[in-house]
Amino acid sequence: MLTAPGGKGGFQRTMKVLAIEGSPRQGGNSSLLLRWVTEGISDVGGKVTRYSVRNLYIEPCIGCGKCNATGVCVFEDDMSPILEAVAGCDHLVISTPVYFYHVPAQLKAFIDRLQPLWAMETLLKKPWRRKRGGLLLLATGATKGERLFEGILLTMRCVSSLLGMTMMEPILIKGVDAPGAIKGVERIKEMAQEKGKELVYF
């Protein structure tokens, strides 16, 4: 089992990876990609906690500003335990399909609801971040447009900065539309599994 140094006397701990599945479609290409990456994480002893946004009830942020004063969102829904998981993980994986050159609405709701963490760190000066590792983006799109992933990449760079993480080189796959089409991409499963292992060591 892979462990990482943590504390005096060489104390070792298991690396915790939070995996967010952003697709509203079960068994889609980005979901398969995430499954393969988490297999690689588990193969080297990383502990994976996985959430699928399609199975969660997450209210969209309404910009009320209450969390800027309290660090706590006014909504009590499925996002509450996820915020705790985000704050406590060592690494983060986010998988998503491309919807109109960005992420699906369900995943965008998750991203917007990270605002309390930003408020705690930036406005309230109550640091919650500890030194942490990487954010790995997995994205799949049906077309082969040159700028297909630009919107998603810009948002994920903002998320990584908020969380104090470093963005790893993402896995971006074009030209996969029908469910399971990604299986036809040469060596994609092996590449994704290796990327999962790399994340744990990151």
N, C-alpha and C positions, 0 to 999 in steps of 0.2 A: 504494500500500500504506500502510495506516495504521500509524504508528509513534508511540512515546511518548518524551518526554524521559527521559534516563537517564544522569546523570553530567555531568562537566565538559565544557565546550566544546560543549554542545548535542548530545552523542552520542544517536543515535536507536536504538531497538530495537523489534522486532515484539512485539505483545502476545500472550501465550500463554494460551489458554483451554482448560481441562480440562472435558470433557463426560462426565458419568456417566449412562448409560442404565439406569434402575432396574427396568425391566419384565422379568418372566420370559417374556413373550409377544413373539415376533418380529412386527414390523409392527403393533403395537398403537397406540392413539391417542397415548399419551405419547411413544412412539418417533417417531411422525410429527412431533409437535410439536417434539421435539428436533432432528430433521433440518432443519426449516424455520428454527429459530433458528440452527443452525450454518451454514446457507447464508448468512444475514445476516452472521454473524461473518466468514466467508470473503470475502464481497463487499467488505468494507472492509479486508481485509488481515490480519485476525487469524489466528493459527495455532491450529487446533483439534486436540487430541488426545482421542480418544473411546474410552471403554471401555463395554462392555455387561456388566452383572453376570451375566447368564444364561450367558455364555460363560466365566466365570471360576470358579476353585476358591478360595473364600474360607472358611476355617474360622471358625466363630462364636467370638467372644471367650468364654473360660471363666473370666474374672475371677481369674486366677492371681496377678496383681499383679507379675509379673516385669518388665514394661515400666516400671513405676513406679520401679524401681531402676536400670534399664539404658537405657531409652528405645528398646528393641528388643523386638519381639514374639517369643515363643517359636516361633510358627508360621512356617515358610518356605513360602509359597504364592504365589498370584497377587496378593495384596495388597501384597507388598513393593515392586514397581515402581510401583504406584499411589500408595503413600505418598510416594515420591520425586516423582511427578508433582504430587501435591497440594501438597507443600512448595515446588515450583518454579513453579507457575502464577501468573498475574496475576489471573485470574478463574475462577470455577467455575460450571458449569451442572449441575443435577441434575434429571432428569425421572423421574416416577413415576406409576403408577396408584394409586388408593385401594384398599387391601385392609383391610376391617374398620376403616375410619376411620384407617388408618395406611399405612406403606409396606410393600411385600412383604418377605418374609424375606430374600431375597438382598440387597436394598439395605440392610436393617437390619444385616446382617452387616458390610457395608462401613462403615457409620457407626460401629458399635461398635468396629471395628478401627482407628479413628482415635486410639484411646487413647494409643499411643506418642507422638504429636505433642503431646497434652495433657501427658503426663508430662515430655517434654523441656522444654517451655516453663514449666510451672507448678511441678513438683516438683524437677527437676534444674537449673533455672535455666540452661538452655542454649538461648538463643533461636534459633529457626530461621526465624521470621517476618520478612519485610521488609514495608515498607509495600505494601499490596496493595489491590485494588479490590473487586469485587462478587461476591456469590453470587446466582444467578438460579434460582429454583425454578419448574419446570413440572409441573403436576399435573392429572390428568384423573380423573373419577369417573363411574360409571354412573348414580347417583341425583342428586337435586336437593336433598338435605338441607341445611338452613341451616348446620349445623355440620360439613359434610362434610370440610373440610380442616383443622380445628382441630388435630388431633393431629400432622399432618405439619408444619404451620407452627410449632408449638412446638418440635419436634425440629430443624427447619432453623434456627431462631433460635439454638439452642444450638450447632449446627455452625458457623454463621457467626461466632459469638463465639469459639469455639475457634480458628478459622482466621484470626482478625483481619480478617474481611471484613465488608462492609456488605451486608445483604440488600436487593436491589432489589425493586421492586413485582413480585410473582410473576404468572405466567399460570396461572389456575385455571379449568378448564373442566368444568362439570357436564353431566350428561345424555348422556354419550357412552359406549356400552357395546360394541357390535359393532365389530370391527376396521375402521378406516377411517371410522367414524361422525363423527369430528372434521372430516372434509372438508366436512361439511354446515354447519359453523358459519361464519356470514358473515364474510368477510375474515380468517379466522383465519391463513391462510398468510402473507398480507402483514403482519399484525400481529406474527406470530412473527419474521419476517425483520427487521422494524424493531427489534424488541426485541433481537435479536442484534447489530445495529449499535450500538444504544444501550449494550449491555454493554461493547463494546470501548472506547467513549469514556468509560465510567463512571470 
